[in-house]
Amino acid sequence: MTVPFTTRLDARFAQLKAEGRGGLVTFLTAGDPDGDTALAILKGLPKAGADIIELGMPFSDPMADGPAIQASSQRALKSGMTLKKTLAQVQEFRLADNDTPIVLMGYFNPVYHYGVEKFVADAKTAGVDGLIIVDLPPEEAAELCLPALDGELNFIFLTAPTTDDDRLPLVVKNASGFVYYVSITGVTGSGSARTDDIEAAVQRLRRHTDLPIAVGFGITTAEAARDVSRVADAAVVGSALINTIRDNLDNHGKAMPGLVDKVLAFAQQLGDGVRQPRL
């Protein structure tokens, strides 16, 4: 979909195209494992190599997510993270970084309770560029997609291996920013797809849209991120980063010394991977 506004997402994908490479999209759950630690990771991701940041809105029933991201949501909620505080973290991030796109990813329930109109306005004010709402299909665009577009926020839809050519035109009709291709069927962190299969899927999607295509689910290494970024416009890494957080918590679920540095070091590896020249 062509929209009458531009966001940081448009600028970043144009930059990636000019550089002749795919990008790295990193996922972090807001407030995991606590607000201060999550904010420190968030602020460090661009320098570590993240081209775009997906920030998860914690929710008590993240049905499309695997155990790792479900646990991160529970940790964030336990630490007191709310949707209002999530937006505040974006606003804090923007004090030092006005270029890196941020996309909020999550479920409609917290947005509905916050109030759709207020949420769109507050998200835009905070510096959010786009939304991914996992449980809102294109048939329900009026619930949030269209209000988001009216508020000059990109709305990103998910596609999957099971999304056939008959359905794709409906999926991309109101999409903007980019299209998110879920490379496997199932929940996050549950496996990985072959690069050849991803390339074929991306080529099929390109017949339906001119939007950039980011590929996620199952990308856990710098090598996998590199391979995906060579056939798509960006590779999305979530569970592997969340697992790095989990592996650096003490027995009480508190951040151990060095957690932030270890997460950012892993992000640096991923960033270096996507920055290797395309063949």
N, C-alpha and C positions, 0 to 999 in steps of 0.2 A: 504494500500500500504506500502511495506517495502522500505524505502529510505536509501541511502548510507551515511547518516549523522544523528547526534543526536542533539536535541535542549533542551532547558530548559524544554519544555513541556514533553519530554520523561522522563527526570529526575524527574520531579514533579509527574507525574502519577505513576512512579515506587515507589516513596516515599509514596504516598497515599496508594498504594497497600500494601506496607510493614507495614504501620500503620493500615491497615484494615478498612479504612474509605473512603468515597467519599469526594470530594473537593468542595470548594466554588470558583466560577468564578464570579467576579464582573465587571459590565459594567459602564464605565464613558465616557462621551463625552469630548474629548480634548477641553479645553478652556471654559468649562461651569462652572460657569457663566462668568468667566474671567480667563486669563492665570494663574495668581498667585494663585488664589483660587483652580483652577483645579489641579495645580501642587502640592499644599499642600495636597489635598485629595489623589492624586495619590501616593505620597510618604508615606502617612500614611496607605494605604490599607493593605499592607502585615502584619504589626504589628497588625492591627485590625482583621485579620483573613482571608484575601483573599489569596487563593492558586495560582490563576491565574487571570490576569487582562486583560479584553477586553477594548481597548481604541477606542472609536468611532472617525472616521475621519469626521468632520463636513461637511455636504453637504446640498445644498439648496433645494433638492427634495428627501428626504429620504422616498421613497414610501412604503417600507415594515415596517416602524416604525409607532407606534401609536402617539397620540398627545403629550405625555410626552417627548419622545425622539426627535420628530420633533421640539418641542419647545426648547429643550436643544441645538439642532444643530443651530437653529436660534440665540439663545443667544451667542453661541460660535462664530459664524460668525460675529455677531454684535460687539463682543469684539475684533475682528481682528485676530481670529485664522485661520491659514492656514495649509495645509498639511506639508509644510516645518517646521512650528512652532510645529506641532504635533510631528514630528520626533525629533525636538530639545528637547521637553519635555521628550521623552523616553530616550534620551541621558543624560539629567540631572538626571533622575531617576536612571539610571545605575551607576552614580557616587557613590551611596550609597548602591545599591542593584543589585548584579549580579546574583541572583538566581531566583527571581520571574519571571515566564514567562509573556510576554506581547504579546497579539494578537491584531493587528489592524483590526477593523471591519468597513465596510462601503460599498461604491459604486464605480464602476469602473471609472466613469467620472473624478473625481479628479486625480486618478492615471494615466489615459490616458493623461490628460493635463500635468501632471508632467513629463511624459515619463516613460514607463514601465521599461526599463533597468536601468535608473537612480534611479527610485523609489526602485526597488529591492535592488540595491547596497546601497543606502542611508539608507534604512530600516534595512538592515543587519548590517551596520556600527553603526547605532544608538542603536542597541540592541534589535530589534524586533525579535520575534521567529516565528510568524505565521500570516497568513492573512485569514480573512473571507470577501469575496466580495459577497454581497447579490444578486446582479443582474448578476452574471456570472455563468450560469449553467455548468455542466460538459461537455456539448457539445462544449463549448467555452474555453476549457482548454488551448489552445494555446495562448489565449490573455494574461493571467497572471499566471495561475496555473503552467504551465510547466516552464516558466521563473523563477517563485518563487522557484520551486523545484531545478532548476539549480543553483539558488543563495543560496541554503541551508536554505530556509524559508519553514516552514510547510504551507500547504494550506488546510483549513478546509472547508468542504462542509456542507450545511444544508440539513437535511431530515425532512419530515413532516408526519403526519398521512396519507396523500394522496400519499406518495411515496410507490408504491407497490413493490412486490418482483421481478417483471420483471425489474424495473428501478434501484433498489438498487445496483446491481453489477456495473452499469455505474457510479453511484454516488460515490462509494467507490474506484473505480479503481485508481484514482490519489490522493485520500485523504491521508493526513498524519497528525500527531499530535493528533487529535481526530476527532470524528464525532459529529456534533451539531444536536441534535434532537429538532425540534420545536414542542412542545407538543400540540399546538392548531393550528387550521387553522385561519388565520386572521393576524392582525398586532400586534406588541408588546403592552402589557398592556391591552389586550382586553378580558381577561378571564383566566381560569385555567383548567387544566385537572385533572382527578381522578388519584390517585397514582396507582391504579390497572391497569388502561389503560396505564400509563407510563411504568409500569413494563413489561406489555405484549409487548409493542412497543420496549423496550430495548432488551428483549429476542429475538425478531424477528431480530433486527439489528445485534445482536451478531452472528446470523447464517450466516451473510454476511461479517463480518469484525472482526479482532482481535484488532482494534483500540479502545482506550477508548471512552466512549460515555458520552457527557455532555448534559444535558437537560435544556432548557430554555423556556421562555415565560410563564407568569402567576404565577411566584414564587415571593411572596410578603412578606412572613413572615419567621421567623426562623424555625417555625414548618414545613412549606412547604419545605424549603431548607433541613431540616433534613430528611423528608420523601423521597424526591427525591434522596438525596445523598445515601440513603440506597438501592436504586434499580438501580442506575446509578453510573457512575464513578465521576460525578460532577454535581452540580446544578448551574445554571446561573441566576443571579439576576441583572436586569438592571433598568426597569421602577420604581421600588420601591425606589431605591437609587436616581434616577433622581428626583423623586417626593419630596424626602427629601430636595434636593437642592432647588427645586422650592418653597417649603413651607418656606424657610428661606431667601427669597429675599424680599427687600423692594419694595415700589410702583414704583420705577424706575428700577427694575430688578437688583439691586446691592446686593451683599452679605451682610447680616446682621451679626453682631458679633455672634460668636458661630456656624456659619454654618458648618465649617470644622469639629468641634468637634461632632456635631449632626450627620453628615453623617458617620463619623468614628464610632460613638457609635452604629449606626444601623448596620453597617458592622460587628461590634464586636458581636452583637446579632446573625447575620446570621452565622458568623464563629463559634460561640459557638454551634449553632444548628447542623452544619455538623460534629462537633467534638464529639457529643454524640455517645456512642458505638452503633454499629449495633446490632440489636437483633438476 
